Amino acid sequence: MSITINPVFKIGEIVYLKTDDAQNKRMITGYTIRLKTIVYLVSCFHEEYHCYDYELTNEYDVLKAIDNDKESNWSIWMVSDKHSLRHELKAISQGFYDVM
């Protein structure tokens, strides 16, 4: 018996979680194959999530991001220790944050 897998999103592709008000970039890092569906492993900063294809999109939702609380865009500067700040600055340099 052979199974053909046709994922909507490819490994390495940048996606956005439809329900994320901040519209943070996420990357597809793997798949979990179930009997009738594919569960996507999605990484954002140092966390990994399990999502279905209907929860993800490859289009940035500008209106949702603009409507988001503006203070949250600057929360990266409110870190308390040097390790966290270094991690956040690395995320900025890799394009995971849009700095205004």
C-alpha distances in whole Angstrom, upper triangle without the diagonal:
4,7,10,13,16,19,23,24,24,25,29,29,32,32,34,34,35,37,39,43,43,40,40,37,34,31,27,27,23,20,19,15,15,13,15,17,18,21,23,26,29,32,36,38,38,35,31,30,27,27,25,25,28,30,30,32,33,36,39,41,44,46,44,45,49,49,48,51,53,54,50,50,52,51,50,54,54,52,54,54,53,50,48,51,49,46,46,48,45,43,46,46,42,42,41,44,46,50,53
4,7,10,13,16,19,21,20,22,25,26,29,29,32,31,33,35,36,40,40,37,37,34,31,28,24,24,20,18,17,13,14,13,14,15,16,19,21,23,26,29,33,36,35,33,29,28,25,25,23,22,25,28,27,29,29,33,36,38,41,43,42,42,46,46,46,49,50,51,47,47,50,48,47,51,52,50,52,51,51,47,46,48,46,43,44,45,42,40,43,43,39,39,38,41,43,47,49
4,6,10,12,16,18,17,19,22,23,26,25,28,28,29,31,33,36,37,34,33,31,28,25,21,21,18,15,14,10,11,10,11,12,12,16,17,20,23,26,30,33,32,30,26,25,22,21,19,19,21,24,24,25,26,29,32,34,38,39,38,39,42,43,42,45,46,47,44,44,46,45,44,48,48,47,49,49,48,45,43,45,44,40,41,42,40,37,40,40,36,36,35,38,40,43,46
4,6,10,13,15,15,16,20,20,23,23,26,26,27,30,31,34,35,32,31,28,25,23,19,19,16,14,14,11,12,12,11,12,12,15,16,19,21,25,28,31,31,29,25,24,21,20,18,17,20,22,21,22,23,26,29,32,35,37,35,36,40,41,40,43,44,45,42,41,44,43,42,46,47,45,48,47,47,44,42,44,42,39,39,41,38,35,37,37,34,34,32,36,37,41,44
4,6,10,11,11,13,17,17,20,19,22,22,23,26,27,31,31,28,27,25,22,19,15,16,13,10,11,9,11,11,10,9,8,12,13,15,18,21,24,27,28,25,22,20,17,16,14,13,17,19,18,19,19,23,26,28,32,33,32,33,36,37,36,39,40,42,38,38,40,40,38,42,43,42,44,44,43,40,38,40,39,35,35,37,34,32,34,34,30,30,29,32,34,37,40
4,7,9,9,12,15,15,17,17,20,20,21,24,25,29,29,26,25,23,20,18,14,16,13,11,13,11,13,14,12,10,9,12,12,15,17,20,23,27,27,25,22,20,18,16,13,11,14,17,16,16,16,20,23,25,29,31,29,30,34,34,34,37,38,40,36,36,39,38,37,41,42,41,44,43,43,40,38,39,38,34,34,36,33,30,32,32,29,28,27,30,31,35,38
4,5,7,9,12,11,14,13,16,16,18,21,22,25,25,22,22,19,16,14,11,13,11,9,11,10,12,14,12,9,7,9,9,12,13,17,20,23,24,22,18,17,14,12,10,8,12,14,12,13,13,17,20,22,25,27,26,27,30,31,30,33,35,36,33,32,35,34,33,37,38,37,40,40,39,36,34,35,34,31,31,32,30,27,29,29,25,25,23,26,28,32,34
4,7,10,12,10,12,11,13,14,15,18,19,23,23,19,19,17,15,13,11,13,12,11,13,13,15,16,14,11,9,11,10,13,13,17,19,22,24,22,19,17,15,12,10,7,10,12,10,10,10,13,17,19,22,24,23,24,27,28,28,31,32,34,30,30,33,33,32,35,37,36,39,39,39,36,34,35,34,30,30,31,29,26,27,28,24,23,22,25,26,29,32
4,7,9,7,9,8,11,13,14,17,18,21,21,17,17,14,12,10,7,10,10,10,13,13,16,18,16,13,10,11,8,11,10,13,16,19,20,19,16,15,13,11,10,8,11,12,9,9,8,12,15,17,21,23,22,22,26,27,26,29,30,31,28,27,30,30,29,32,34,33,36,36,35,32,30,31,30,27,26,28,25,22,24,24,21,20,18,21,23,26,29
4,6,6,9,10,13,15,17,20,20,23,23,19,18,15,12,9,7,9,9,9,13,14,17,19,18,15,12,12,9,11,11,13,16,19,20,19,16,16,15,13,13,11,14,15,12,12,11,15,17,20,23,26,24,24,28,29,28,31,32,33,29,28,31,31,29,33,34,33,36,35,35,32,30,31,29,26,26,27,24,22,23,23,19,19,18,22,23,27,29
4,6,9,10,14,16,18,21,20,24,22,19,17,14,11,8,5,5,6,8,12,14,17,20,19,16,13,12,9,9,9,11,14,16,17,16,14,14,14,13,14,13,16,16,13,14,13,16,18,21,24,27,25,25,28,30,28,31,31,32,29,27,30,29,27,31,32,31,33,33,32,29,27,28,27,23,23,24,22,19,21,21,17,18,17,20,22,26,29
4,7,9,13,15,18,21,20,22,21,18,15,12,9,6,5,6,9,11,15,17,21,24,23,19,16,15,11,11,10,10,12,14,15,15,13,15,15,15,16,15,18,17,14,14,12,15,16,20,22,25,24,23,26,28,26,29,29,30,26,25,27,27,25,28,30,28,31,30,29,26,25,25,24,20,21,21,18,16,18,18,14,14,14,17,19,22,25
4,6,10,13,15,18,17,20,19,15,14,10,8,6,6,8,10,12,16,18,21,24,22,19,15,15,11,11,10,11,12,15,17,16,14,15,15,14,15,13,15,15,11,10,8,11,13,17,19,22,21,20,23,25,24,27,27,28,25,23,26,26,24,28,30,29,32,31,30,28,26,26,25,22,21,22,19,17,18,18,14,14,13,16,18,21,24
4,7,10,13,16,14,17,15,12,10,6,6,5,7,10,12,14,18,20,23,25,24,20,17,16,12,12,9,10,10,13,15,15,14,14,15,14,15,13,15,14,10,9,7,9,10,13,16,19,17,16,20,22,20,23,23,24,21,20,22,22,21,24,26,26,29,29,28,26,23,24,23,20,18,19,17,14,15,16,12,11,10,13,14,18,20
4,7,9,12,11,14,13,9,9,6,5,6,7,11,13,14,17,19,21,24,22,18,16,14,11,11,8,10,10,13,16,15,13,12,13,11,12,10,12,10,6,6,4,7,8,11,14,16,15,14,18,19,18,21,22,23,20,19,22,22,21,25,26,26,29,29,29,27,24,24,24,21,19,21,19,16,17,18,15,13,11,14,15,19,21
4,6,9,8,10,10,6,6,6,6,8,10,13,15,16,19,21,22,25,23,20,17,15,12,13,10,11,10,13,16,14,13,12,13,11,12,11,11,9,6,5,6,7,7,8,11,13,11,11,15,16,15,18,19,20,17,16,20,20,19,23,24,24,27,28,28,26,23,24,24,21,19,21,20,16,17,19,16,14,11,13,14,17,19
4,6,5,9,9,7,8,8,8,10,11,14,16,16,18,20,21,24,22,18,16,14,12,12,9,11,10,14,16,14,12,10,11,9,10,10,9,6,5,6,9,10,9,10,13,14,11,12,15,16,14,17,19,20,17,17,20,20,20,23,24,24,27,28,29,27,24,24,25,22,20,22,22,18,19,21,19,17,14,15,16,19,21
4,6,8,10,8,10,11,11,14,15,18,19,19,20,22,22,25,22,19,17,16,14,15,13,15,14,17,19,17,16,14,14,11,11,10,9,6,6,6,9,9,9,8,12,12,9,11,14,14,13,17,19,21,18,18,22,21,22,25,26,26,30,31,32,30,27,27,28,25,23,25,25,21,21,24,22,19,16,17,18,21,22
4,6,9,8,11,13,13,16,17,19,21,20,21,23,23,26,24,21,19,17,16,16,14,15,14,17,19,17,16,13,14,12,13,13,11,8,9,10,13,13,12,10,13,12,9,11,14,13,12,15,17,19,16,17,20,19,21,24,24,25,28,29,31,29,25,26,28,25,22,25,25,21,22,25,23,20,17,17,18,21,22
4,5,5,7,10,11,14,16,19,20,21,22,24,25,28,26,23,21,18,16,16,13,14,12,14,16,15,15,13,14,13,15,15,14,10,10,11,13,12,11,9,12,12,8,9,12,11,9,12,14,15,12,13,17,16,17,20,21,21,24,26,27,25,22,23,24,21,19,21,21,18,18,21,20,17,14,14,15,18,19
4,5,8,12,13,17,19,22,24,25,26,28,29,32,30,26,25,22,20,20,17,17,14,16,19,17,18,16,18,16,18,18,17,13,13,13,15,14,11,9,10,9,6,6,9,8,6,9,11,13,10,11,15,14,16,19,19,21,24,26,27,26,22,23,24,22,19,21,22,18,18,22,21,18,15,14,14,16,17
4,6,9,12,15,18,20,23,24,26,29,30,33,31,27,25,23,20,19,16,15,12,13,16,16,17,16,18,17,19,19,18,15,14,14,15,13,10,9,10,10,7,5,8,9,6,8,9,11,8,8,12,12,13,16,17,18,21,23,24,23,19,19,21,19,15,18,18,15,15,18,17,14,11,10,10,13,14
4,6,9,13,15,18,20,22,24,26,27,30,29,25,23,20,18,17,14,13,11,13,16,15,16,15,17,15,17,16,16,13,11,10,11,10,7,7,8,10,7,6,10,11,9,12,13,14,11,11,14,15,15,18,20,20,24,25,26,24,21,21,22,19,16,18,18,15,14,17,16,13,10,10,10,13,15
4,6,10,13,15,18,20,22,25,27,30,29,25,22,20,16,15,12,10,7,9,13,12,13,13,16,15,17,17,17,14,12,12,12,11,9,10,11,13,11,9,12,14,11,14,14,15,11,10,13,13,13,16,18,18,21,22,22,21,18,18,18,16,13,15,15,11,11,14,13,10,7,7,9,12,14
4,7,10,13,16,18,21,23,25,29,27,23,20,18,15,14,10,9,7,9,12,12,12,13,15,14,16,15,16,14,11,11,9,10,9,11,13,15,14,12,15,17,15,17,17,18,15,13,16,16,15,19,20,20,23,24,23,22,19,19,19,16,14,15,14,10,11,13,11,8,6,8,9,13,16
4,7,9,12,14,17,20,22,25,24,20,17,15,11,10,6,5,5,8,11,10,9,10,12,11,14,13,15,12,10,10,10,12,11,13,16,18,16,15,18,20,18,20,20,21,17,16,19,18,17,21,22,21,24,24,24,22,19,20,19,16,15,17,15,11,13,15,12,11,8,11,13,16,19
4,6,9,12,15,18,20,24,23,19,16,14,10,8,5,5,7,9,11,11,9,10,12,12,14,13,15,14,11,11,10,13,13,16,18,21,19,18,22,23,21,24,24,24,21,20,22,22,20,23,25,24,27,26,25,23,21,21,21,17,17,18,16,13,15,16,12,12,10,13,16,19,22
4,6,8,11,14,17,20,19,16,12,10,7,6,5,6,9,12,13,12,9,10,10,10,11,11,14,13,10,11,11,14,15,18,21,23,21,21,24,26,24,26,27,28,24,23,26,25,23,27,28,27,30,29,28,25,24,25,24,20,20,22,19,16,19,19,15,15,14,17,19,23,26
4,7,10,14,17,20,20,17,13,11,8,5,6,6,10,12,12,11,9,10,10,11,13,14,17,16,14,15,14,18,19,22,24,27,25,24,27,29,26,29,29,29,26,25,27,26,24,27,29,27,29,28,28,24,23,24,23,19,20,22,19,16,19,19,16,17,15,19,21,24,28
4,7,10,13,17,17,14,10,9,6,5,7,9,13,15,15,13,10,10,10,11,12,13,16,16,14,16,16,20,21,24,27,29,27,26,30,31,29,31,32,32,29,28,30,29,27,31,32,30,32,31,31,27,26,28,26,23,23,25,22,20,23,23,20,20,19,22,25,28,31
4,6,9,13,13,10,6,6,5,6,9,12,15,18,18,15,12,11,9,10,10,11,15,14,14,16,17,20,22,24,28,29,27,27,31,32,30,32,34,34,30,30,32,31,30,33,34,32,35,34,34,30,29,31,30,26,26,28,26,23,26,27,23,23,21,25,27,30,34
4,6,10,11,9,6,5,6,7,11,14,17,20,19,17,13,12,9,10,10,12,15,15,15,18,19,23,25,26,30,31,29,29,33,33,31,34,35,36,32,32,34,33,32,35,36,34,36,35,35,32,30,32,32,28,29,31,28,26,29,30,26,26,24,27,30,33,36
4,7,8,6,5,6,9,11,14,17,21,24,23,20,16,15,12,12,11,12,16,16,17,19,21,24,26,28,32,33,31,32,35,35,34,36,38,39,35,35,38,36,35,39,39,37,39,39,39,36,34,36,35,32,32,34,32,29,32,33,29,29,27,30,33,36,39
4,6,5,6,7,11,13,16,20,23,26,25,22,18,16,12,12,11,13,15,17,18,21,23,26,28,29,33,34,31,32,36,36,34,37,39,40,36,36,39,37,37,40,40,39,41,41,41,38,36,38,38,34,34,37,34,32,34,36,32,32,30,32,35,38,41
4,6,8,11,14,17,20,23,26,30,29,26,22,20,16,16,14,15,17,19,20,23,25,28,30,31,35,36,34,35,39,38,37,40,42,43,39,40,42,41,40,44,44,42,45,44,45,41,40,42,41,38,38,40,38,35,38,39,35,35,33,36,38,41,44
4,7,10,13,17,19,23,26,29,29,26,22,19,16,14,12,13,14,17,18,20,23,25,28,29,33,34,31,33,37,36,35,38,40,41,38,38,41,40,39,43,43,42,45,45,45,42,40,42,41,38,38,40,38,35,37,38,35,34,32,35,36,40,42
4,7,10,13,16,19,22,26,26,22,19,16,12,11,8,9,11,13,14,17,19,22,24,26,29,30,28,30,33,33,32,35,37,38,34,35,38,36,36,40,40,39,41,41,42,38,36,38,38,34,34,36,34,31,33,35,31,30,28,31,33,36,39
4,6,10,12,16,19,22,22,19,16,13,10,9,7,8,11,12,12,15,17,20,22,24,27,29,27,28,31,31,30,33,35,36,32,32,35,34,33,37,37,36,38,38,38,35,33,35,34,31,31,33,31,28,30,31,28,27,25,28,30,33,36
4,7,9,13,16,19,19,16,12,10,6,6,5,7,10,10,11,14,16,19,21,22,26,27,25,25,29,29,28,30,32,33,29,29,32,30,30,33,34,32,35,35,35,32,30,32,31,28,28,30,28,25,28,29,25,25,22,25,28,31,34
4,6,10,13,16,16,13,10,8,6,5,6,7,11,10,9,12,13,17,18,20,24,25,23,23,27,27,26,28,30,30,27,27,29,28,27,31,31,30,32,32,32,29,27,29,28,24,24,27,24,21,24,25,22,21,19,22,24,28,30
4,7,10,13,13,10,6,6,5,7,9,11,14,12,11,14,15,18,19,21,24,26,23,23,27,27,25,27,29,29,25,25,27,26,24,28,29,27,29,29,29,26,24,26,25,21,21,24,22,19,22,23,19,20,17,20,23,26,29
4,7,10,11,8,5,5,6,7,10,11,13,11,10,12,12,15,16,18,21,23,20,19,23,24,22,24,25,25,22,21,24,22,21,25,25,24,27,26,26,23,21,23,22,19,18,21,19,16,18,20,16,16,13,16,19,22,25
4,6,7,6,4,6,9,10,14,14,17,14,12,14,14,17,16,18,21,23,20,19,23,24,21,23,23,23,20,19,21,20,18,22,22,21,23,23,23,20,18,19,18,15,15,17,15,12,15,16,13,14,11,14,17,20,23
4,6,5,6,8,11,12,15,16,18,15,13,14,14,16,15,17,18,21,18,16,20,21,18,19,20,20,16,16,17,16,14,18,19,18,20,20,20,18,15,16,16,12,12,14,13,10,12,14,12,11,8,11,14,17,20
4,6,8,11,14,16,19,20,22,18,17,18,17,19,17,19,20,23,20,18,21,22,19,20,20,19,16,15,16,14,12,15,16,15,17,17,17,14,11,13,12,9,8,11,10,7,10,12,10,11,7,10,13,15,19
4,7,10,14,16,20,21,23,20,19,20,20,22,21,22,24,26,23,21,24,25,22,23,23,22,18,18,18,16,14,17,18,15,17,16,16,13,11,13,13,9,10,13,11,9,13,15,13,14,11,13,17,19,22
4,7,10,13,17,18,20,17,16,18,19,21,20,21,23,25,22,20,24,24,21,22,23,22,18,19,20,17,16,19,19,17,19,19,19,16,14,16,16,12,13,16,15,12,16,18,15,16,13,15,19,21,24
4,7,10,13,15,17,15,14,17,17,20,19,21,24,25,22,21,25,25,23,24,25,24,21,21,23,21,19,23,23,21,23,23,23,20,18,20,20,16,16,19,17,15,18,20,17,17,14,17,20,23,26
4,6,10,12,14,11,11,15,16,19,18,20,22,24,21,20,24,24,21,23,25,25,21,22,24,22,21,24,24,23,25,25,26,23,20,23,23,19,19,22,20,17,20,22,19,19,16,18,21,24,27
4,7,10,12,10,11,14,16,19,19,21,24,25,22,22,26,26,24,26,28,28,24,25,27,25,24,28,28,27,29,29,30,26,24,26,26,23,23,25,24,21,23,25,22,22,19,21,24,27,30
4,7,8,6,7,11,14,16,17,18,21,22,20,20,24,24,22,25,27,27,24,24,27,25,25,29,29,28,31,31,32,29,26,28,28,24,24,26,25,22,24,26,23,22,19,21,23,27,29
4,6,6,7,10,13,16,18,18,22,23,20,22,25,25,24,27,29,30,26,27,30,28,28,32,32,32,34,35,35,32,30,31,32,28,27,30,28,25,27,28,25,24,21,24,25,29,31
4,5,5,8,10,13,15,16,20,21,19,21,24,24,23,27,28,30,27,27,30,29,29,33,33,33,36,36,36,34,31,32,32,29,28,30,28,25,26,28,25,23,21,23,24,28,30
4,6,8,11,13,15,15,19,19,17,19,23,22,22,25,27,29,26,26,30,29,29,33,33,33,36,37,37,35,32,33,34,30,29,31,30,26,27,29,26,24,22,24,25,28,30
4,7,11,12,13,13,17,18,15,17,20,20,19,22,24,25,22,23,26,25,25,29,30,29,32,33,34,32,29,30,30,27,25,28,27,23,24,27,24,22,19,21,22,25,27
4,7,9,10,11,15,16,14,15,19,19,18,22,23,25,22,21,25,24,24,28,29,28,32,32,33,30,27,28,29,25,24,26,24,21,22,24,21,19,16,18,19,23,25
4,5,8,9,13,15,13,14,17,18,18,22,23,25,22,21,25,25,25,28,29,29,33,34,34,31,28,29,29,26,24,26,24,21,21,23,20,18,16,18,18,22,23
4,7,9,12,15,14,15,18,19,19,22,23,25,22,21,24,25,24,27,29,29,33,33,33,31,28,28,28,25,23,24,23,19,20,21,18,15,14,16,16,20,22
4,6,9,12,12,12,15,16,17,20,21,23,21,19,23,24,24,27,29,29,33,34,33,32,29,28,29,26,24,24,24,20,20,21,19,16,15,16,15,19,20
4,6,9,9,8,11,13,13,17,17,20,17,16,19,20,20,23,25,26,30,31,31,29,26,26,26,24,21,22,22,18,17,19,17,14,13,13,12,15,16
4,6,5,6,9,10,11,15,15,18,16,15,19,20,21,24,25,27,30,32,32,31,27,27,28,25,22,24,24,20,19,22,20,17,15,15,13,17,17
4,6,5,6,9,10,13,13,17,15,14,17,19,20,23,24,26,30,31,31,31,27,26,28,25,22,23,24,20,19,21,20,16,15,14,12,15,14
4,5,5,6,9,12,13,16,15,15,18,20,21,24,25,27,31,33,33,33,29,28,30,28,24,25,26,23,22,24,23,20,18,17,15,17,16
4,6,5,6,10,12,15,13,13,17,18,19,22,23,25,28,30,31,30,27,26,28,26,22,24,25,21,20,23,22,19,17,15,14,17,17
4,5,5,8,9,12,10,10,13,15,16,19,20,22,25,27,28,27,24,23,25,22,19,20,22,18,17,20,19,16,14,12,11,13,13
4,5,8,8,11,11,10,14,16,17,19,21,23,27,29,29,29,26,24,26,25,21,22,24,21,19,22,22,18,17,14,12,13,12
4,6,8,11,11,12,15,16,18,20,21,24,27,29,30,30,27,26,28,26,23,24,26,23,21,24,24,21,19,17,15,16,15
4,6,9,8,9,12,13,15,17,18,20,23,26,27,27,23,22,25,23,20,21,23,20,19,22,22,19,17,14,13,15,14
4,5,6,8,10,11,14,15,15,18,21,24,25,26,22,21,24,23,19,21,23,20,19,23,23,20,18,15,14,15,14
4,5,6,7,9,12,13,14,17,20,23,24,24,21,20,22,21,18,19,21,19,17,20,21,19,17,13,12,12,11
4,5,5,6,10,10,11,14,17,20,21,22,18,17,20,20,16,17,20,18,17,20,21,19,17,14,14,13,12
4,5,5,8,10,10,12,16,18,20,20,16,15,18,17,14,16,18,15,14,18,19,17,14,11,12,12,12
4,6,7,9,11,13,17,19,19,19,16,15,17,16,12,13,16,13,12,15,16,14,12,8,8,8,9
4,5,6,8,10,14,16,17,17,14,12,15,15,11,12,15,14,12,15,17,15,14,10,10,9,9
4,5,5,8,11,14,15,15,12,11,14,13,10,12,15,13,13,16,18,16,14,11,12,12,13
4,5,6,10,11,12,12,9,8,10,10,6,8,11,10,9,13,14,14,12,9,11,10,13
4,6,9,11,11,13,10,7,11,11,9,9,13,13,11,14,17,16,15,12,13,11,13
4,6,9,11,13,10,9,12,13,10,12,15,15,14,18,19,19,17,15,16,15,16
4,6,8,9,6,6,10,10,9,11,14,14,14,17,18,19,17,15,17,16,18
4,7,9,7,8,11,12,12,13,16,17,17,20,21,22,20,19,21,20,22
4,6,6,6,9,10,11,12,14,16,17,19,20,22,20,19,22,20,23
4,6,5,6,9,10,10,12,14,15,16,18,20,19,18,21,20,22
4,5,5,6,9,10,11,13,14,15,17,19,17,18,21,20,23
4,5,5,6,9,10,11,12,14,15,17,15,15,18,17,20
4,5,5,6,9,10,11,12,14,15,14,13,16,15,18
4,6,5,6,9,10,11,12,14,14,14,17,16,19
4,6,5,6,9,10,11,13,11,12,15,15,19
4,5,5,6,9,10,11,9,9,12,12,15
4,5,5,6,9,10,10,9,12,11,14
4,5,5,6,9,9,10,13,13,16
4,5,5,6,5,7,10,11,15
4,5,5,6,5,7,7,11
4,5,8,8,10,10,13
4,6,8,10,12,15
4,5,7,9,12
4,7,9,13
4,6,9
4,6
4
